[in-house]
Amino acid sequence: MSGKTVSADSGSTFKTLVNLWPYMWPSERADLKMRVVWASVFLIASKLTLIAVPYFFKWATDALADDAHSPWLLPAFLATPVMLVVAYNLMRIIQLGFNQLRDALFARVGQYAVRQLAYRTFVHMHELSLRFHLERRTGGLSRIIERGTKGIETIVRFTVLNSIPTVLEFALTAVIFAVAYGWKYVAVVAITVWLYIWFTIKASDWRIDIRRDMNDSDTDANTKAIDSLLNFETVKYFGNEAMEARRFDRAMARYESAATRIWTSLGWLNFGQGVIFGIGMMIIMAMSAIEVKAGTQTVGDFVFINAMLMQLAVPLNFIGFIYREIRQGLTDIEQMFDLLDVKAEVIDSAHAAPLRIKAGKVEFRDVQFSYEPDRPILKGISFEVPAGKTVAIVGPSGAGKSTISRLLFRFYDVQSGSILIDGQDVREVTQESLRSSIGMVPQDTVLFNDTIAYNIRYGRIAASEEEVRRAAELAQITTFIEGLPEGYEAMVGERGLKLSGGEKQRVAIARTILKAPPILILDEATSALDTHTEQEIQSALDLVSRDRTTIVIAHRLSTVISADEIIVLKEGNIEERGTHAALLAQGGLYASMWDRQREATEAEERLRIARETDEMGVIVRQRTPEII
Ligand SMILES: Nc1ncnc2c1ncn2[C@@H]1O[C@H](COP(=O)(O)OP(=O)(O)OP(=O)(O)O)[C@@H](O)[C@H]1O
């Protein structure tokens, strides 16, 4: 790793830690801060007790060896071997108790941090713009959030509950060795620990790279699996199951290789650590053994030194794991904080006021818009939808019809021109008030994987059961719902897959009816319906749009005949405008589209009749012998 990368890394690590601080010390929760304080008290108590444990071991050994050096700290009645052994074990139990208290007290702080961060990220995801969500891959995104929230728990737990206590323990050990046995002992311990940590960090850094590779392939495989399963039907249409499986398996093969390397490298790490610690221990014990022989140390001292080092080995054993977990946790959280740093493209202006609907007039004034800089989609569109009137937007595929509805909803901001509702620019009002004033029956309805009732009620969460039923009736979906064994409580499946296109659209209509917005957008709302069903629900739509400002975006011209004005869009410009009759009389693009559609509909009709007649013929032919 180059020096440059290290400094960039440590810079972002520092930023991540600063970002994390409010979660570890939640300013708004005095109770949690109290827990942090108490957990720290128990942490120190636990370490002091831990240091005392080897002393009792030493004293017990000296007492057993009848050594002249008796413990100067203890009263005589406690200085018997049995009492010392009892005290030694009691101390161990007490130390364990302190540790558990510390963990229990801290658990809530950690979990609160996880919840807060998960909540903030979730809210932020909903604040981000449509563009972000269209460009992001859901599988990868959910993985980042999942790992990020787990990461914060890791950081909180391992920094507060492991790293800080280990540093404290090492400092105490060093002081005791310096006072009791001299600086040589401290030097050997310090060098051993330093070498141990240096080696662990180097090896762990190497393993982190492998782990990153493993995570990337894991995310990749997961994204591929989710994408493939979301497109379940398409995969089936094209019989591409084997190709999908191969694609997934290729991603998993990368994961397999990285995961294997993770395990083999762990073996090397553990072995190296063992060698370093073993040599350090060997030197220090040899030094002590020489002193015992020379009479400057007791057997108890020899045992004490050994016990202290063995005790120190326990947290050191985990240091590689903890370092890796903390670094991994930091990387995961960093990715999540990066996500939190993504600025929403569309934001409320500083002086945004709630939209005040007077009559519901919608106006597009010379609107220019493009999704990408060099590809203009709308090239200066101006039109008006008077309050309570219906304007239809028609035109060839890709002309920019749905873009108009996205702009009215302010999913994107226009590059120039403006969009006004009752004279208020949509950029000057709050997004919440804007969106609550507009109802949308989209081209492609996606439902929540919940009950039909839930999906309808989504239009107005507070709606009563009666209102939900009434909306379903108006959307003419009651016969379907009541025909289901579970009725309104029937689950609609992932994204509403258990419902047909027409049924989904009626649910969408029902929930818009429930929302009862003053402005309505019907984006090819009847596209998924056959001609017959379309006619059936057209009346429902007419009912919904009556007295509401309505924009109908349509392919099927039969649905827009009654519109007050029809706007014909072509390549981002308004090609023609007028009523159905006027446009037909004009004999332009609309008239030719109308003719083509009429021909297509007539051909469809002729085909249907022919098929029916033919079926009748087959039936008659099949039946004839019997009849005869
Ligand atoms: N998020 C996006 N990023 C980039 N380009 C986009 C995006 N959404 C749509 N477009 C492009 O903008 C153009 C207009 O799209 P739009 O959906 O408004 O067309 P439309 O007239 O509603 O078409 P259709 O009738 O087929 O639904 C299309 O060429 C489309 O490829």
The ligand as a Tripos MOL2 file, in Angstrom:
@<TRIPOS>MOLECULE
LIG
   31    33     1     0     0
SMALL
NO_CHARGES

@<TRIPOS>ATOM
      1 N1        -34.1710    8.2780  -16.3780 N.pl3     1 LIG1
      2 C1        -33.8670    8.4860  -17.6540 C.ar      1 LIG1
      3 N2        -32.5900    8.7170  -18.0020 N.ar      1 LIG1
      4 C2        -32.2640    8.9460  -19.2920 C.ar      1 LIG1
      5 N3        -33.1520    8.9570  -20.3040 N.ar      1 LIG1
      6 C3        -34.4410    8.7210  -20.0200 C.ar      1 LIG1
      7 C4        -34.8660    8.4650  -18.6810 C.ar      1 LIG1
      8 N4        -36.1950    8.2610  -18.6930 N.ar      1 LIG1
      9 C5        -36.5860    8.3850  -19.9820 C.ar      1 LIG1
     10 N5        -35.5460    8.6680  -20.7770 N.ar      1 LIG1
     11 C6        -35.5790    8.9080  -22.2230 C.3       1 LIG1
     12 O1        -36.3770   10.0430  -22.4700 O.3       1 LIG1
     13 C7        -37.1820    9.8650  -23.6190 C.3       1 LIG1
     14 C8        -38.6210   10.1940  -23.2890 C.3       1 LIG1
     15 O2        -39.0870    9.2470  -22.3680 O.3       1 LIG1
     16 P1        -40.5980    9.1960  -21.9120 P.3       1 LIG1
     17 O3        -40.7310    8.0790  -20.9310 O.co2     1 LIG1
     18 O4        -41.0240   10.5320  -21.4730 O.co2     1 LIG1
     19 O5        -41.3050    8.8300  -23.2750 O.3       1 LIG1
     20 P2        -42.8240    8.5400  -23.5750 P.3       1 LIG1
     21 O6        -43.2370    9.4990  -24.6280 O.co2     1 LIG1
     22 O7        -43.6240    8.4930  -22.3350 O.co2     1 LIG1
     23 O8        -42.6930    7.0940  -24.2310 O.3       1 LIG1
     24 P3        -43.6670    5.8330  -24.1040 P.3       1 LIG1
     25 O9        -44.9040    6.2030  -24.7970 O.co2     1 LIG1
     26 O10       -42.9080    4.7560  -24.8310 O.co2     1 LIG1
     27 O11       -43.8290    5.5570  -22.6570 O.co2     1 LIG1
     28 C9        -36.9660    8.4490  -24.0680 C.3       1 LIG1
     29 O12       -36.1430    8.4770  -25.2110 O.3       1 LIG1
     30 C10       -36.2520    7.7620  -22.9250 C.3       1 LIG1
     31 O13       -35.3190    6.8480  -23.4080 O.3       1 LIG1
@<TRIPOS>BOND
     1     1     2 1
     2     2     3 ar
     3     2     7 ar
     4     3     4 ar
     5     4     5 ar
     6     5     6 ar
     7     6     7 ar
     8     6    10 ar
     9     7     8 ar
    10     8     9 ar
    11     9    10 ar
    12    10    11 1
    13    11    12 1
    14    11    30 1
    15    12    13 1
    16    13    14 1
    17    13    28 1
    18    14    15 1
    19    15    16 1
    20    16    17 2
    21    16    18 1
    22    16    19 1
    23    19    20 1
    24    20    21 2
    25    20    22 1
    26    20    23 1
    27    23    24 1
    28    24    25 2
    29    24    26 1
    30    24    27 1
    31    28    29 1
    32    28    30 1
    33    30    31 1
@<TRIPOS>SUBSTRUCTURE
     1 LIG1         1 GROUP 0 **** ****
